[in-house]
Amino acid sequence: MSYELIAILMFSSMMLLLMTGQRVFGAIGFVAAAAALALWGTGGSEMAFSAAMKLMKWYPLLTLPLFIYMGYILSETRIADDLYRMFHVWMGPVHGGLAVGTIFLMVVISAMNGLSVAGMAIGATIALPELLRRGYDKVMVTGVIQAGSSLGILIPPSVVLVLYGMIARQPVSDLWLAGVFPGLIMAGLFVVYITVRCRLQPRLGPVLPREERQVSWREKFRLLRAGVLPFLIFFSMTGLFLLGITSLVESSAVGAVAATVAALVKRRLTWQVLHVTVRQTLAVSCMFMWIIMAALCFGAVFDGLGAVRAIENLFIDRLALTPWEILIMMQLSYILMGMFLDDTAMLVIVAPLYVPLVGELGFDLVWYGVLYTITCQIAYMTPPFGYNLFLMRAMAPPEISLVDIYRSILPFVLVMATGLALVMAFPEIALWLPGRHQGG
């Protein structure tokens, strides 16, 4: 049996196991271990051990549990509720203002968490009921929540970019900096779309009633203090890192401590909150570590088979595709897989194949990490089986049907495709900030 056929057999076996509902790390790790033992006998057992040691020696991995802990602390202590009240008062007098405020809220939550699930949970439980009660169109606001929550995997501290950095062997600090401007541009495109559409169709996003808009300036400025605490947390974490005062791991520790202090200041840090936060942090961190270890083992087997070189020969020599045509095919394959898998599964399945090929084609791997993440955002929301679609269905009230959810997301997918095209056409959008940081 040729190595190419073995690689195809491994890939198809893994996809089959994933379709049966097996855990991602179990399916990937099992196929990798079985293939290693079948190909190299008892010597193949060293691959899993080598992957585990490589994982444990990767110092930036310490950021993962710290950022997850920070996100859960802020979520469990309801600091996001205070933020939404601030946006509610300041943006309410504008058509579509509360929807725009929801996007701002998602940006802040993304900058404090790094997981799209957290943004979805906060948006669906806090913002969505309020928007519906204010007479906002249910189809539009459902799309707003889903699109806004997707920013969590792009704006630092993105957990997905941490995983990409581990697998692609790229500096996480560069990846985070590369995600800043694309993430803000994506949020800006969402705001422009909401503003323009609500101006053309005011019934979609009505203004607040006059009696609710009659809030004194003193009260408005008092509510601004709700945004001060998250800003201080974000600056203590990211600002100190950009200034060169703290390292990447130290900034994550500062963020976790700052979030805990904020919960104490708000007098919301109870034993129950701490218990839930620690349990959730441990569960999510362990899940990601198992997935990374399985992915490293799978990638080692693929490298040993020469599968990357075989794919490169297929695309370049046999099909005679240009580097840009190959890159576009890769992005389309992510969107296709995103109909069935989450971002982590997609990354660990194709990264061992795509990342070396991207490097051989002459593209920057940090820039490609941003492209991958934006494409994941699109894939999350692509019908019929996008990950975010069913997550939204589980959290949405009964009056919002699955058809409403499908209809809601199509305009935002087009907006995100525009953002992806901008970053592909102008790589400096992603690479300028990492370059400035290195140059400084």
QUIUR-V900058 format. One record per backbone hydrogen bond with DSSP energy under -1.0 kcal/mol. NH is the residue of the N-H (numbers start at 1). CO is the residue of the C=O. Records with the same first field share a line. If there is no record, write none. Layout:
# QUIUR-V900058
NH: CO ; CO
This chain:
# QUIUR-V900058
6: 2
7: 3
8: 4
9: 5
10: 6
11: 7
12: 8
13: 9
14: 10
15: 11
16: 12
17: 13
18: 14
19: 15
21: 18
22: 17
27: 23
28: 24
29: 25
30: 26
31: 27
32: 28
33: 29
34: 30
35: 31
36: 32
37: 33
38: 34
39: 35
40: 36
41: 37
43: 40
44: 41
45: 42
46: 43
47: 44
50: 46
51: 47
52: 48
53: 49
54: 50
55: 51
56: 52
57: 53
58: 55
59: 57
61: 58
62: 59
63: 60
64: 61
67: 63
68: 64
69: 65
70: 66
71: 67
72: 68
73: 69
74: 70
75: 71
76: 72
77: 73
78: 75
79: 74
83: 79
84: 80
85: 81
86: 82
87: 83
88: 84
89: 85
90: 86
91: 87
92: 88
94: 91
96: 205
97: 94
100: 96
101: 97
102: 98
103: 99
104: 100
105: 101
106: 102
107: 103
108: 104
109: 105
110: 106
111: 107
119: 115
120: 116
121: 117
122: 118
123: 119
124: 120
125: 121
126: 122
128: 123
131: 127
132: 128
133: 129
134: 130
135: 132
136: 131
137: 204
141: 137
142: 138
143: 139
144: 140
145: 141
146: 142
147: 143
148: 144
149: 145
150: 146
151: 148
152: 149
153: 150
154: 151
155: 151
159: 114
162: 158
163: 159
164: 160
165: 161
166: 162
167: 163
168: 164
170: 165
175: 171
176: 172
177: 173
178: 174
179: 175
183: 179
184: 180
185: 181
186: 182
187: 183
188: 184
189: 185
190: 186
191: 187
192: 188
193: 189
194: 190
195: 191
196: 192
197: 193
198: 194
199: 195
200: 196
201: 197
204: 201
208: 92
213: 209
215: 213
220: 216
221: 217
222: 218
223: 219
224: 220
225: 222
226: 223
227: 224
231: 227
232: 228
233: 229
234: 230
235: 231
236: 232
237: 233
238: 234
240: 235
242: 238
243: 239
244: 241
245: 240
246: 240
251: 247
252: 248
253: 249
254: 250
255: 251
256: 252
257: 253
258: 254
259: 255
260: 256
261: 257
262: 258
263: 259
264: 260
265: 261
266: 262
267: 264
268: 263
270: 268
274: 270
275: 271
276: 272
277: 273
278: 274
279: 275
280: 276
281: 277
282: 278
283: 279
284: 280
285: 281
286: 282
287: 283
288: 284
289: 285
290: 286
291: 287
292: 288
293: 289
294: 290
295: 291
296: 292
297: 293
298: 294
299: 295
300: 296
301: 297
302: 298
303: 299
304: 300
305: 301
307: 302
310: 306
311: 307
312: 308
313: 309
314: 310
315: 311
316: 312
317: 313
318: 313
319: 314
321: 315
326: 322
327: 323
328: 324
329: 325
330: 326
331: 327
332: 328
333: 329
334: 330
335: 331
336: 332
337: 333
338: 334
339: 336
340: 337
341: 337
346: 342
347: 343
348: 344
349: 345
350: 346
351: 347
353: 350
354: 350
355: 351
358: 354
359: 355
360: 356
361: 357
362: 359
363: 358
368: 364
369: 365
370: 366
371: 367
372: 368
373: 369
374: 370
375: 371
376: 372
377: 373
378: 374
379: 375
380: 376
381: 378
382: 379
388: 380
390: 386
391: 387
392: 388
393: 389
394: 390
395: 391
396: 392
400: 397
405: 401
406: 402
407: 403
408: 404
409: 405
413: 409
414: 410
415: 411
416: 412
417: 413
418: 414
419: 415
420: 416
421: 417
422: 418
423: 419
424: 420
425: 421
426: 422
429: 426
430: 427
431: 427
432: 428
435: 431
436: 432
437: 433
438: 434
439: 435
440: 436
